[in-house]
Amino acid sequence: MADFAADGTVDDGTVDDAGSGPVSGNEGRGDTSRPVTIAFIAESAGVSVPTVSKVINGRSGVSADTRARVEELVNRHGYRKPTGANRNNVVELVFRELKHMWAVEIIRGVERVARQHRVGVMVSEFGLYDADPLTWDDTVSRRPNCVLSVAQLSAAERERLRAKGIPFVVVDPATELPDDVPFVGATNWSGGRAATRHLTELGHRRIAMIGGPQDQLYCCARLDGYRSAMGAAGLPVAPELVVHAPLTSEDGHTAARSLLALPERPTAIFTTNDLQALGVYQAAREAGLRVPDDLSVVGFDDLPVVAWVDPPLTTVHQPLTEMAVAATELALTLGRGETAPQAGLEIATTLTVRASTAPPAGS
């Protein structure tokens, strides 16, 4: 049986959770009782762990001298890439924030596949932007079978997982990813276009859009879909009709108040997500407007709650559960060391028409 050291390494002569190789061939090291780690190789070469990872995985972006130095150390100390043999039968699902309602839909999809494959699920919340390196140290020390990261996974984080031999998939990516990063997303542009086209076909001409953060890929795609549908209908996009706000009901409320206060207010508002749309409902009530008689509203996501608001919300159904199912299947495929049929997948969105949209008054 392997002995576990206090720092989490496995002194069994094979591979540890920090990305180690065999104990043999450690001449020149002060402590030969512990396995070779990728961190040791990096320290010995005077480079970063991601740089060593690039060399080990045959990736570009490393100078010839550095590559030769790292390869010499790898060969001298007998380092071997970790394999999946020592990974635990667990899928780790990483959220940056767990406060959004759509997280439940993603968890539901992951759990569905996990039950079928008899694997466990661990849910983690890492915080926005690049997580603390120690947080990722915790993840790799747990040695999950694979990692599902929702919305983002930075280059440094990807390299840390690659260095430990842990496969990963990004769910609903918020930023552009390199071609070799597996992901599962939705057809956000098509969804934005379908929502806006629905409003133009009802006869609306002054259609506003509450966009999301401009550095989020899916927000930009939904806005571009709106612009495309407006152009296809021969309608100009007035600058004052496009506002940006965080993806919360409070910020949707604030944005809608500014739109409804315009001298010529919009007759319809399309929002980047359902939470913003709920904020529009509140702003409309405060302005004495009725949905949909005086103002049509379309959201995006199709969270379960929006079917029960008054009136039920017309929205673009983002297949969150289906996306999570596909991402988990892809991650488990990679975890088995198999080649995935495709690295990137977008699942189709559909428009769900309910009672929050109608032809404009007087039409």
C-alpha positions as CSV (number, residue, x, y, z in Angstrom):
1,M,0.0,0.0,0.0
2,A,1.3,3.5,-0.8
3,D,2.4,5.8,2.1
4,F,1.0,9.3,2.1
5,A,3.3,12.1,3.2
6,A,2.2,15.1,5.1
7,D,2.3,17.3,1.9
8,G,0.1,14.9,-0.1
9,T,2.8,13.1,-2.1
10,V,2.6,9.4,-2.6
11,D,5.9,7.6,-1.8
12,D,5.2,4.5,-3.8
13,G,7.8,4.8,-6.5
14,T,5.4,5.7,-9.3
15,V,3.3,8.9,-9.6
16,D,2.0,11.4,-7.0
17,D,-0.7,14.0,-7.1
18,A,1.7,16.8,-7.8
19,G,2.8,15.2,-11.1
20,S,5.7,13.0,-10.1
21,G,7.8,10.3,-11.7
22,P,9.6,7.4,-10.2
23,V,12.0,7.7,-7.3
24,S,14.9,6.1,-9.2
25,G,17.3,8.3,-11.0
26,N,17.4,11.1,-8.5
27,E,21.1,11.6,-8.3
28,G,22.1,15.2,-7.4
29,R,19.0,15.8,-5.2
30,G,19.4,16.3,-1.5
31,D,16.3,14.2,-0.7
32,T,16.0,11.1,-2.8
33,S,13.3,9.5,-0.6
34,R,10.6,11.5,-2.3
35,P,9.3,11.2,-5.9
36,V,10.2,13.7,-8.6
37,T,7.6,16.4,-9.1
38,I,7.1,18.7,-12.0
39,A,7.7,21.6,-9.5
40,F,11.1,20.1,-8.7
41,I,11.9,20.0,-12.4
42,A,10.8,23.6,-12.8
43,E,12.8,24.8,-9.8
44,S,15.9,23.0,-11.1
45,A,15.6,24.5,-14.5
46,G,14.8,28.0,-13.2
47,V,11.5,28.1,-15.1
48,S,7.8,28.1,-14.3
49,V,5.6,24.9,-13.9
50,P,3.6,25.9,-17.0
51,T,6.8,26.0,-19.0
52,V,7.8,22.5,-17.9
53,S,4.3,21.4,-18.7
54,K,4.6,22.8,-22.3
55,V,7.9,20.8,-22.8
56,I,6.4,17.6,-21.4
57,N,3.3,17.9,-23.5
58,G,5.2,18.9,-26.7
59,R,3.6,22.3,-26.9
60,S,5.0,25.4,-28.5
61,G,6.0,28.7,-26.8
62,V,9.3,27.5,-25.3
63,S,12.7,28.6,-26.5
64,A,15.1,25.9,-27.8
65,D,17.6,26.4,-25.0
66,T,14.9,26.2,-22.3
67,R,13.4,23.1,-23.9
68,A,16.7,21.4,-24.0
69,R,17.4,22.3,-20.4
70,V,14.1,20.9,-19.2
71,E,14.3,17.8,-21.3
72,E,17.8,17.1,-19.9
73,L,16.5,17.3,-16.3
74,V,13.4,15.2,-17.1
75,N,15.7,12.5,-18.5
76,R,18.2,12.7,-15.7
77,H,15.7,12.3,-13.0
78,G,13.4,9.8,-14.7
79,Y,10.3,12.0,-14.6
80,R,7.3,10.4,-16.2
81,K,4.0,12.2,-17.0
82,P,1.2,11.2,-14.6
83,T,-1.4,8.9,-16.0
84,G,-5.1,8.4,-15.1
85,A,-4.2,5.3,-13.1
86,N,-4.1,7.2,-9.8
87,R,-7.1,9.6,-10.4
88,N,-10.2,9.2,-8.2
89,N,-13.6,8.3,-9.6
90,V,-14.9,11.8,-9.2
91,V,-15.9,14.6,-11.5
92,E,-15.1,18.0,-10.1
93,L,-17.5,20.8,-11.2
94,V,-16.0,24.2,-10.8
95,F,-18.1,27.4,-10.6
96,R,-16.8,30.9,-10.3
97,E,-20.0,31.9,-8.6
98,L,-22.8,29.7,-7.3
99,K,-25.4,32.4,-6.7
100,H,-27.0,32.2,-10.2
101,M,-30.1,30.1,-10.6
102,W,-28.9,28.4,-13.8
103,A,-26.2,26.7,-11.7
104,V,-28.9,24.2,-10.6
105,E,-29.6,23.2,-14.2
106,I,-25.9,22.5,-14.8
107,I,-25.5,20.5,-11.6
108,R,-28.6,18.5,-12.6
109,G,-27.0,17.5,-16.0
110,V,-23.7,16.6,-14.4
111,E,-25.4,14.4,-11.8
112,R,-27.5,12.6,-14.4
113,V,-24.4,11.4,-16.3
114,A,-22.4,10.7,-13.1
115,R,-25.2,8.4,-11.9
116,Q,-25.1,6.5,-15.2
117,H,-21.4,6.1,-15.1
118,R,-21.3,5.4,-11.3
119,V,-18.9,8.3,-10.6
120,G,-19.0,10.9,-7.8
121,V,-19.5,14.6,-8.3
122,M,-17.8,17.4,-6.3
123,V,-18.9,21.0,-6.7
124,S,-16.4,23.8,-6.0
125,E,-16.7,27.6,-6.0
126,F,-13.4,29.3,-6.9
127,G,-14.4,33.0,-7.1
128,L,-14.3,35.2,-10.1
129,Y,-11.3,35.5,-12.5
130,D,-8.1,33.6,-11.8
131,A,-8.5,31.5,-8.7
132,D,-5.9,31.5,-6.0
133,P,-3.2,29.0,-7.0
134,L,-3.7,27.2,-3.7
135,T,-7.3,26.5,-4.6
136,W,-6.1,24.7,-7.8
137,D,-3.5,22.9,-5.6
138,D,-6.4,21.5,-3.6
139,T,-8.1,20.4,-6.8
140,V,-5.1,18.5,-8.2
141,S,-4.3,17.0,-4.8
142,R,-7.8,15.5,-4.9
143,R,-6.9,13.9,-8.2
144,P,-10.4,14.0,-9.8
145,N,-11.0,11.9,-12.9
146,C,-11.7,15.1,-14.8
147,V,-12.7,18.8,-14.2
148,L,-15.7,20.7,-15.6
149,S,-15.1,24.4,-15.4
150,V,-18.1,26.7,-15.9
151,A,-17.6,29.9,-18.0
152,Q,-13.8,30.2,-17.8
153,L,-10.5,28.5,-17.3
154,S,-7.4,30.6,-17.7
155,A,-4.3,29.6,-19.6
156,A,-2.4,29.2,-16.3
157,E,-5.2,27.0,-14.8
158,R,-5.3,24.9,-18.0
159,E,-1.5,24.3,-17.8
160,R,-1.7,23.3,-14.1
161,L,-4.3,20.6,-14.9
162,R,-2.4,19.4,-18.0
163,A,0.7,19.1,-15.9
164,K,-1.1,16.8,-13.5
165,G,-2.7,14.7,-16.3
166,I,-6.2,15.8,-15.4
167,P,-8.6,16.2,-18.4
168,F,-10.9,19.2,-18.4
169,V,-13.8,20.7,-20.3
170,V,-15.1,24.3,-20.2
171,V,-18.9,24.7,-20.0
172,D,-20.5,27.7,-21.6
173,P,-17.2,29.6,-22.2
174,A,-17.2,33.3,-21.5
175,T,-14.1,34.0,-23.5
176,E,-12.5,32.8,-26.7
177,L,-10.6,29.6,-26.2
178,P,-7.6,28.1,-28.1
179,D,-8.6,25.4,-30.6
180,D,-7.2,22.6,-28.4
181,V,-9.4,23.4,-25.4
182,P,-12.5,21.2,-25.2
183,F,-15.8,23.0,-24.5
184,V,-19.6,22.8,-24.7
185,G,-21.6,25.9,-25.4
186,A,-24.9,27.1,-26.9
187,T,-25.8,28.9,-30.1
188,N,-26.0,32.3,-28.5
189,W,-26.0,34.3,-31.7
190,S,-28.8,32.3,-33.2
191,G,-30.8,32.7,-30.0
192,G,-30.4,36.5,-30.0
193,R,-31.4,36.6,-33.6
194,A,-34.5,34.4,-33.0
195,A,-35.6,36.5,-30.0
196,T,-35.4,39.8,-31.9
197,R,-36.9,38.3,-35.1
198,H,-39.9,37.3,-33.0
199,L,-40.4,40.9,-31.9
200,T,-40.0,42.3,-35.4
201,E,-42.5,39.8,-36.8
202,L,-45.0,41.0,-34.1
203,G,-44.7,44.4,-35.6
204,H,-42.3,46.1,-33.1
205,R,-40.0,48.6,-34.6
206,R,-38.5,50.3,-31.6
207,I,-36.8,47.4,-29.9
208,A,-34.3,47.9,-27.1
209,M,-31.6,45.5,-25.9
210,I,-30.1,45.2,-22.4
211,G,-26.7,43.7,-23.1
212,G,-24.5,42.0,-20.6
213,P,-20.8,42.7,-19.7
214,Q,-19.0,43.4,-23.0
215,D,-16.0,41.1,-22.1
216,Q,-18.3,38.1,-22.0
217,L,-18.3,36.1,-25.2
218,Y,-21.9,34.8,-25.0
219,C,-23.2,38.3,-24.1
220,C,-21.5,39.7,-27.2
221,A,-22.9,36.9,-29.4
222,R,-26.5,37.5,-28.2
223,L,-26.1,41.3,-28.9
224,D,-24.8,40.5,-32.3
225,G,-27.8,38.3,-33.0
226,Y,-30.1,41.2,-32.0
227,R,-28.2,43.5,-34.4
228,S,-28.4,41.0,-37.2
229,A,-32.2,40.5,-36.8
230,M,-32.8,44.3,-36.7
231,G,-30.7,44.7,-39.9
232,A,-32.6,41.9,-41.6
233,A,-35.9,43.6,-40.8
234,G,-34.6,46.9,-42.2
235,L,-34.6,48.6,-38.7
236,P,-31.9,50.9,-37.5
237,V,-30.3,50.2,-34.1
238,A,-30.6,53.6,-32.3
239,P,-27.6,54.0,-29.9
240,E,-29.9,55.0,-27.0
241,L,-31.7,51.6,-27.3
242,V,-28.7,49.5,-26.4
243,V,-27.5,49.6,-22.8
244,H,-25.2,47.3,-20.9
245,A,-25.7,46.0,-17.4
246,P,-24.6,43.1,-15.2
247,L,-26.7,40.0,-15.4
248,T,-28.8,40.5,-12.3
249,S,-32.5,41.5,-11.8
250,E,-31.4,44.6,-9.9
251,D,-29.2,45.8,-12.8
252,G,-31.9,44.9,-15.3
253,H,-34.3,47.0,-13.4
254,T,-32.0,50.0,-13.4
255,A,-31.3,49.6,-17.2
256,A,-35.0,49.3,-18.0
257,R,-35.8,52.4,-16.0
258,S,-33.4,54.4,-18.2
259,L,-34.9,52.9,-21.4
260,L,-38.5,53.6,-20.3
261,A,-37.6,57.2,-19.4
262,L,-36.6,58.0,-23.0
263,P,-38.7,60.6,-24.8
264,E,-39.7,57.9,-27.3
265,R,-39.6,54.7,-25.2
266,P,-39.2,51.3,-26.7
267,T,-42.2,49.1,-27.3
268,A,-40.2,45.9,-26.6
269,I,-37.1,45.0,-24.7
270,F,-34.8,42.0,-25.2
271,T,-32.5,41.1,-22.3
272,T,-29.3,39.1,-22.2
273,N,-30.7,36.8,-19.5
274,D,-33.9,36.0,-17.6
275,L,-32.8,37.8,-14.4
276,Q,-32.5,41.1,-16.3
277,A,-35.9,40.4,-17.8
278,L,-37.4,40.1,-14.3
279,G,-35.9,43.5,-13.5
280,V,-37.7,44.9,-16.6
281,Y,-41.0,43.6,-15.3
282,Q,-40.5,45.6,-12.1
283,A,-39.5,48.8,-13.9
284,A,-42.6,48.4,-16.2
285,R,-44.9,48.1,-13.2
286,E,-43.3,51.2,-11.6
287,A,-43.8,53.1,-14.8
288,G,-47.5,52.1,-15.0
289,L,-47.0,49.9,-18.0
290,R,-48.5,46.5,-18.6
291,V,-46.6,43.5,-20.0
292,P,-47.3,42.7,-22.9
293,D,-50.0,45.3,-23.6
294,D,-47.7,48.3,-23.3
295,L,-44.3,46.6,-23.4
296,S,-43.1,43.2,-24.8
297,V,-40.3,41.5,-23.0
298,V,-38.0,38.6,-24.1
299,G,-35.4,37.0,-21.9
300,F,-32.6,34.4,-22.4
301,D,-31.9,31.1,-20.5
302,D,-35.5,29.8,-19.8
303,L,-34.9,29.3,-16.1
304,P,-37.8,27.3,-14.6
305,V,-39.0,30.2,-12.5
306,V,-39.9,32.4,-15.6
307,A,-42.7,30.1,-16.6
308,W,-44.5,31.0,-13.3
309,V,-44.1,34.8,-13.3
310,D,-47.0,37.0,-14.3
311,P,-47.2,37.0,-17.3
312,P,-45.0,34.0,-18.1
313,L,-41.9,35.1,-19.9
314,T,-41.1,34.6,-23.5
315,T,-37.5,33.6,-23.6
316,V,-34.7,31.8,-25.5
317,H,-34.3,28.3,-24.1
318,Q,-30.6,27.7,-23.4
319,P,-30.2,24.0,-23.0
320,L,-28.2,24.2,-19.8
321,T,-28.9,20.7,-18.6
322,E,-28.2,19.2,-22.0
323,M,-25.0,21.2,-22.2
324,A,-23.9,19.8,-18.8
325,V,-24.7,16.3,-19.9
326,A,-22.7,16.7,-23.1
327,A,-19.8,18.3,-21.2
328,T,-19.7,15.5,-18.6
329,E,-19.8,12.8,-21.3
330,L,-16.9,14.5,-23.1
331,A,-14.9,14.9,-19.9
332,L,-15.3,11.3,-18.9
333,T,-14.3,10.2,-22.4
334,L,-11.1,12.2,-22.1
335,G,-10.7,10.8,-18.5
336,R,-10.7,7.3,-20.0
337,G,-7.8,8.3,-22.3
338,E,-10.1,8.1,-25.4
339,T,-10.1,10.5,-28.3
340,A,-13.2,12.7,-28.3
341,P,-15.2,12.9,-31.6
342,Q,-15.0,16.7,-31.5
343,A,-13.3,19.1,-29.1
344,G,-15.9,21.8,-29.3
345,L,-19.7,21.5,-29.3
346,E,-22.5,24.1,-29.5
347,I,-26.0,22.9,-28.7
348,A,-29.0,24.6,-30.3
349,T,-31.1,27.2,-28.5
350,T,-34.8,27.5,-29.2
351,L,-37.3,30.3,-28.6
352,T,-40.1,29.6,-26.0
353,V,-43.0,31.9,-26.7
354,R,-45.2,32.7,-23.7
355,A,-47.4,35.6,-22.7
356,S,-44.9,38.4,-22.3
357,T,-44.9,39.3,-26.0
358,A,-47.7,40.7,-28.2
359,P,-48.0,43.2,-31.1
360,P,-47.4,46.8,-30.1
361,A,-50.3,48.8,-28.9
362,G,-52.3,50.4,-31.8
363,S,-50.9,48.1,-34.5
